[in-house]
Every structure is written in structure tokens, then in C-alpha cells.
Amino acid sequence: MPSSKGKPRPDRKRGRPFDPTRRRYCHFCKDKVVEVDYKDLVTLRRCISERGKIKAPRVTGTCRRHQRQVAVAVKRAREMALLPYATVGRDLAGGGRGPRR
């Protein structure tokens, strides 16, 4: 079986090779955002997962300063019921450890 060590693997989303050395950039710094607003739900939804967890900065590319602001803004939006704390319960398919006894 041929080894694929030398070739970069293709990025499934964009069709270009995955480059681990490529620097991610902060969307907030690029747009010159001074402070992240808790009412800007479109931006905040990009920073949380489908399950409602705040994504790590290595995933989103946000800088340290804006990641702290995002965390505070998400928590404020959750408190005001603009964002969910978590998704709706488990499906009927199961998951987890099973039924409680």
C-alpha cells in the first residue's frame, strides 16, 4: 500500500489541501470589532457548536481577547434566553449510558 506521508490531505470542505501551518485569523480583529455584542446572534452562533457549547479558539481562530468577550457574550445571551444552554434532549435512538434504574 503506497504511503501518503508526502502529500497533503485534501480538505473536505473547500477542496484545497489541508495545511496545518496555515494561520487562522480572528474574524473580530479583521472586522475591527472593539467589543463583541451579546445581541449579535449571527456572529455568536458561529462561535457555538450544534450542541450549544462554546467552540475553542483553535477551532474558530479567534484571538485570546475576543475569545473572552465571546464567552461573556454567549453567557449573557443564554441568560436572556437569546441562545439555548443546550439542544433539545436526546432522541429516541438513545445515547448516553442508557436508562436510569
PyMOL commands that set and color helices and strands:
alter all, ss='L'
color gray80, all
select helices_A, chain A and resi 27-30+41-46+57-60+64-79
alter helices_A, ss='H'
color red, helices_A
deselect
rebuild
show_as cartoon
